[in-house]
Amino acid sequence: MNPSTTSTPPQSPHEPQVSASWRGTRWRWLGWGAAIALWLTPLVSMPFTEEVQWDWVDFVAAGILLSVPGLLLELTVRMTRNTAYRLGVAVGLLAALLLVWISLAVGIIGSEDNPANLLYVAVLATAVGGAIAAGLRAAGMARAMFATAAAQMLVGLLVLAAGLGFTLIINAFFALLWCLSAGLFRAAAEAGAR
């Protein structure tokens, strides 16, 4: 039989699923590996610098702070196959993680000890409350993320009006992240996602 005339056998319908599953596993390992590496960075840094001095409470807090978004993203991936929706959740979780991390580590309004940083709790409450009110539906999530962006900028304006510093640039950065998340949810809604 001539090799040039033989056709390759059709692939099993299960092969794409195995491939997709493997890709998903690879991304999961990469994501969780990055979270663990970030979590352990202070432990590696402490012997070399006096500026990083964490105790067990800091490590527990950081572990929770990194695990909760990771678990929520895992649930999202299981809940929907819509890429725009998944990315909307990922960007929203990234914005929330960075907002909390920066507020706790160095503070956005003055130092981390400045109670004015608690204003950002209202921003996070807008995101969480909006998501709950939306029932996690894509169109409602888009509105919730736009409202969160507005709350973020409102905090920046309140800080400026109160004379507590100029934080509009960092607040605009976070507002852009919330708007990006909203745009992704809007795209998911147009595609008919949850």
C-alpha angles and dihedrals in degrees: 000000000000111000091215092061097048116097124217114253115256114264120251115258087236095063097077089050091052090048093048090046091051091050090050091050091049091053091045091052090047093049096045091041090054091048092051092046090051090047092052096044094091090050090056092043099049098078090053104044139034092212093074112059113154127173127200092275090059091051092048091049092048091047091054092044091054097038100052096059090043092053092045090052090049089053091048092052089052092045100053141016093205107118095203091053092048091049091047090056092044094052092045091050091047090052092049093046093049092045093053094040095051093043092052097039104044107346128242095226103050114308127346088262093062108110089212087078086074086077086081089067085072090054092052091044089055090054096046095041091047092050091050092046089049091053085230089289112152098238092048091045089055090055091046092053092048088051089050090052089052091049090050092054091044089058090052091051093047091051090050093047091049091051093240094133142286109292100147094110096054091041089051089052091054091043088055090053090051090048091049089052090049091051091052091050090049090053089049090051091052089052089053098251124158 
